[in-house]
Amino acid sequence: MKMQRISEVVLLMAGVALGLCACHTVKVNKHKPWIETSYHGVITENMDIVLLDPPLVALDKDAPVPYAGEICAFKIHGLEAPFEAVVLNGTSGEGQLRARGLVDCELQKEYTFIIQAHDCGAGPGGTGGKKSHKAVVHIQVNDVNEFSPVFREAQYHAAVTEGKIYDSILQVEATDQDCSPQYSQICNYQINTSNTPFAIDRNGNIRNTEKLSFDKQQQYEVLVTAFDCGQKRSTESVAVHIDVKPVCKPGWQGWNKRVDYEPGTGSKQLFPKMHLETCGGPLSSVRTTVELQTSHIGKGCDRETYSEKSLQKLCGASSGSTDLLPAPSVSTNWTASLVTDSGRDSDLIFQFDGRQAAKIPDQMVPQNLTDQFTIATWMKHGPTPGLRAEKETLLCNSDKTEMNRHHYSLYVHNCRLVFLLRRDFTQVDTFRPAEFHWKLEQICDKEWHYYVINVEFPVVTLYVDGVTYDPYLVTDDWPIHPSQIDVQLTLGACWQGGEVTMPRFTQYFRGSLSGLTIRPGKIESQKVISCLQACKEGLDINSLESLGKGIKFHFNPAQSILVMEGEDMENMNAALRKVSYINSRQFPTPGIRHLHISTSVQCFGEDTCIFIPDIDAVVMVLQPSEPRITIAGVDRLTRPAADLRGPAGLTLFQDLHIISTVTKGDTASHHTAGRLGVQEEIIHNLDYCDILVLGEELRPEQEGLQLQRSTLLGKHLDATNSTSGMSIYGVDSMSNYEQVIRQVHYHNWHPAQTPDRKFRLTCSELNGRYTSNEFTLEISVLHKSEAGEHVNHMVAPPQYMQVVHHPAMVHSLYPTHGSGVPSAATVVIVICIAALVVVVVLGIYHIHLTHQQEGRSSDTTKEGELDWDDSALNITVNPMESFQEPQGAEEEASEEEEEEDEEDDITSTESDDSEEEEVPGAPRVQQSSKRGQLDWDNSTLTY
């Protein structure tokens, strides 16, 4: 029984044990692994081991049961972190965090991700494994000092003023690409150059350790090195340039005393690098005046130096004006006694010194001045010495005898311009305006000005350099009673003819005058006045649109003075750099033009302000390329007497050509003597051409030169004719001069009584400044000899330089000439041609019989010989017959020539010798070279 109970107990315990065992087998891996909730790690860049705090360890309560208590893996979640976790000991749960690749601090300084631990599960296959909770891992990448400092600039520049100690002249700066403050910050700078009066602090500020002297050394160069906080130095040192300037003096800097100007280049900047140095003074506004001084050139400006009459035509002025100060000549001799200023580039200027005057001949005095007329003149005048200055008369119309009444006059008195106009007594006997006064600075500033007085009685208007001025005072007076006394018009003084012991001049003028004209019956328009006084050179501003809004500027009418004003210094500097010089003349006067620049400034809240010294500079206008005017054409005409007696006369210069060339070279040729260049044809105006008779003057009763007035219509040209020749004048193009001169005819009603004539043609530009060659034309009257023409090859332009073997060829080149051949000469030529034809035909027939049996090549040769004979016939007959045949016959002959030329081709050269042998007595045209005959025929076809 006892044993039975023991057995039951054993069985029961075994059952319990089996049950417990069965239960444990089912639930072996009951616990999850355990790790810390967060980790902090450090890794040095370019290393792979991460140092974690705390260390990476996973615990499992299932230990020491196999598998379930062991750690098999650590897994990382999140992002693409370049890390992996490995198990070092599965039983103890130790792990390690490693980098999968190189970690760069400069790319990323920190990483954050999730990690979990996994146990090995319930069995060897890892089934039923458990994973821990998620832990956060923060990793910081430690920096390595791998980069050197680098300076921000390749080099540094600074400027200091001598005699001063600066706390900081300039600051250099270097950077480092390392990521940490320790290695990326620059902790020190060092000057490597020895024995320099400079020092540098930790922030890169450079200062001078002693006062610098401009005379001792004007520039320093020091080398600077940078160090980071890891004491790594920069690979390359930087150069620092320090300029020493003299003690600052306010004024304009960066300008040249001389500016060279090459004619024809448009406008040129005068001060491209100019700036105002204010030495740090606070300025509120700047006013600058730029003045171009050209008083030494002509009328104070490089104007066109044509005559006043030519200029009036160019500007479209009304006709009918009288030039009271013309160039002295046979017909204008009243100015011969006046003193002219000869050194003014052909400008006709008369100087009056208080002792000179001139009477205008009665036939030249403008008559019947109506209620409308204009007086114009150029005048340069200065203040008159003495307290009580006398009147200085420019123009005066007074009684010639008995009385001293002034009918009208223009005079200067105490720097006032006065115009006196006393009208004759009319039906209305009342006060009328008689004197008009203007007080202007220009009258006594010793500069040239253009004065125009427009009279529309009773209104009188004064224009000075194109600007209108009304009189400040008008004085009335009674009209002058009519009388039978003649009047005298004078220049430079007033004629006192009556009530004196001896008639004399009085009220002399002291100054200079030019271009004094009177135009009765019509006043001049402002447009024409502006054109007449317009300046060809002056100051200009490039790109007005780019000027700052705060810049104000003003030009005087002649554009010789420019005033600019502004508040912003940088805008003023930029505006002054845009000021340029321009000279639009094709051939400007070479030499210097003075520039004067004056500046005044205003400062903020200061009674005294800085003083800006004036500037004096020059513009040097270089010598322009001088034109060479060439006249070319036929220089010998032989014509029958009938042509000279005909109604049309003889056209002298029908084949005239006028060209102008200049020698173009590089810029250095202006300064190098004898420098060769390329000739280039240019177009410009002429102002006169003279056709002079050489030898005995023309006899008006039997010969003369003629030109239809209709030829001058639409052109700025006039012509005068006399027994010594013809003069065509006016400013106009070379082509218009060619057209007019080609229409000049020579008539001779009794050619048998007149010797052969020679005419000389010359043309000029700028009042004789540039003159053409002297082209001589010889006229031979043909009585019983052959007519012909001769081309002057020495002066012919390239397109007319043809090889001429016979004078008759010229007719084909210039078929417009009408000339005749005497009938006797024609008969001789026809007989010679007939003989030539007979000989050639016999020769051909003989050759044909001799070579009858030869092949096709021989036949070809004979055809060529026959062709040559026909062409020789054409060359001899047609041009000579064309001198006398009517037009219809000429056309038929020309058609026949063309047909024969198309059918026959001149190719034979073997028949040349035979012609010379068989025709020894041929005319002169046959004695020239055969190649020349061939050329002649081609030229006939071409022209």
C-alpha positions, 0 to 999 in steps of 0.5 A: 500500500505504501509502495503503491502510494510511492508509485503514485507520487512518483507517477504524479511528479513525473506527470507534473514534470512532463507537463512543466517540460511540455509547457517550457518547450512551447514558450522558450523565447519569452522576452525581447532584447533590451537596449538603451533608449538613446546613444551619442556617438563621435566619429573622426572624418576619414575614420570608420569606428564610431565611439558610442556613449553608452556602449552598444550592448543588448540584454535578453532575460531569456539567457542562458537558454540557447538562441533565445538569450543570444543577440543575432543582429543590430539593424539601423532604420531611417535615411541613408545613413552611411553606418552599419552595426555589427554584433561582436558577441552574441551571448554578451550582446556587445555590438559596434557601430561602423561607417560604411564609407569615408565620412566628410565633416565638410559635407555633413557634421551630424547624423541621427538615425534609429537602431534596434537589437534582434535576438536569435529566436527559439531555435537554430533557424532564427524563427520566433525572434524578437526585436528590442524597442527603437533607440535614437542614435546621434553621431557627431563627425569630428573635423580634421585640419585638412584645408589651408587658409586662402585669401579672398583677393588675388592681391590688394591695393591701397593708397595713403597720403604721406606724413600720416599714421593710419590705424588701418590702411586696409584689411586683408581677409582669408577663409578656411574650408574646414568645418569646425571652428577650431580649424576653419577660423583664422587666428593670425596674420603675418607679414613676410616681407622684412624691413617694411614700415607696416604691421598687421593684427590678428584681424588682418588690419594693416597699418603703417608704423612710421610716417611715409614720404612720397619723395622717399618711396612712392609704392610698397609691396608686402607679402602676407600669410594667414594661419588658422586656429590649428596653426596651419598656414596658407599655401600662398601668400598674398601681395599687398600694394600700397601707394604713397600719395603726396599731401592731398591738394583739391583739384582735377586729376587724371587729365592730359595737357595735350589732346591730339585730334585727327581730322575726319574722326568726328568727336573725341573725348577730352577728359576720359579719366578725369575726376575731382579730388576734394580731399574728403571735403563735404561738397554740396554742389560743383559748377564747372566751366569748360571754354574752348579758346579759338580767338587765334583762328579766323573769326574765333572759330574754324569756320568755312573760309569761303567768301561771304557771298558763297556762304550766303548761297550755301545757307540759302540767303536771299540774293541782292546783298552788297559786300562792302568789304570784298577782297581787293581787286580791280573792280573792288579797289576801295579796300586796297588801302585797308590793312588785312590780317593775312595769317587767318587761314584765308579769312578776309579780315580787315583791321582798323587802328583808328586811322583807316577808313574807306569810301564806297564808290557811288555805283556800289552803294545800295540804293533805295533802302526801304522799310525792310533791309538787313545789315550784317558784319563780323566784329571784334572790338575791345574797350576804348581807352580814355574816360570819354570815349568817342564814337567809333563808326563801322558804317556811315551814310552822310552828306558828301558836301555842304552839310554833315547830316548822318542819314544812317550809320552803325557805330560803337560808343562806350561799349554800346552798339547804336544804329542811327536811321534818319528817314527823309521828310515825308507827308507826315511831319512827326517824331519817328524812331531814329536811334536804337541802342544795345548795351552788351558784353560782347561788344567789348570782350575782344572776341569775334561775334556775328552781328545782324541788324534786321530793320522792319521799320519802326521795329529794329532787331539785333542778332548777336551770334544768332541770339535776339536782342531788343534795343534797350533805348529808342530815341525819336527825332524829326525826319531829315528834310529832303535836299539835292546834296549827294551822300557818301557811304564810308567804312571805318569812319564817317565822312564830314563833308560840310561846315568844316575847313577841309572835308575829312573822316571823323569818328574812326573805328578801332577793331576788326571787321569782316563780311560787312554786307547790306541787303536792301528790300528784305530781312534775313531769316533766323535760320540763315543767320544761324547758318552764317554764324555756325561754328564748324568746331566746338565742344560737344557731349557724348550721349546726352541721355546718359547724363545724370538727372541731377546734372545741369548743362548749358552751351553758348550759341557757338558751342565754345563754352560749356557750363555744367553744375551738379550736386553728386560728385560721381555724376559730375565726374562722369559728366566731365568725362563725356565732354568732347571736341568736334571739328566737322570741317573736311580740311580744318586749320591745323594747330592748337586750340586752348582749353580753359577749365574753371571750377567753383564749389559750395560746402555744407554749412561752411563759410570758407570752402576748398579752392579748385585750381583752374586747368589749361590744356590744348587740343592739337589739330593735326595736319589734314591730308591735303587734297590734290585736285587734278584736271584732265581731258583732251588738251588739243583740238584741231577744228575746221573754221566752219565749226568756230563760226557756227551758231553753237561755236566750239565746245572747249572742255567737252571731255573735262574731268575733275578729280581730287585725291588724298594720300591716306596713311597710318596715324604715324605718318603725321609724325614721320616725314616722307611716309608713303600712303595709299591714294584715295579719291575724295569728294569735296567742293570747289569755290572757283574755276578760271579759264584764262586766255594765254597770249593776246586777249580776246577780240570782242568784235570777232571772238569770245567765250559764251556760257548759257545762263540756264546752265547755272540754274539749280547750282550755287554758281555764277560766272563773269566774262571778259576779254581775258577769260571766264571765271566760274565761282561759288561753293559747289561740287566738282561734278556741278563744276564739270557740267558747267565748264563742259558747256563753255563755248568759244566763238570766232567769226573771223578765224582766218584773222586769229592765231591759234588760241590757248586756254588755261583752266585752274580750279581752287578750293577754300579761297585758293588754299588748295589749287589744281594743276594748270590744264592748258587747251590748245585750239588749232584752226584747220584750213587744209589739214586733217583734224584731230584731238590729243589726250593729255596722258600726264593728267588723265585719271586712271579710267581714261588712261587708254593706249592711243595709237592714232588721233582718230581713235580719240573720236571713238572714245569721245564720240560726242565731239563734232569735227570734220575731215577735209574732202581731199584727205578723204579722197586720199584715204579712199584711194589708198584703201582701194589699192589695199583691197586690190592687193589683198584680194590678189594675194588671197587668190594666189594663196588659194591657187597654191594651196588648193590641195591642202587639208582643212587646217590650211583652209582655216588659215586662209579664212583667218587671213581673209578675216584680217583683211576685212577688219583692216578695211573696217579700221581704215574706212569707217572712223574716217568716213564718220566725220562727214557722213550724215547720221543715217550713214554712220548708223549703217556703217556701224551696223555693217562693222558689227555684222562683219565683226560677228562673222569674222574673227581676227586670229591670223598673225601670219599676214602682218608681214605680208601687209607691210611688204605689199602696202609700203605707201599706206597712210599713217594709220597703217604705219602703226603696229598691227596689234594697235589696230586690233586694240583700236577696233576692240575699243570701237566696239566697246565705246 
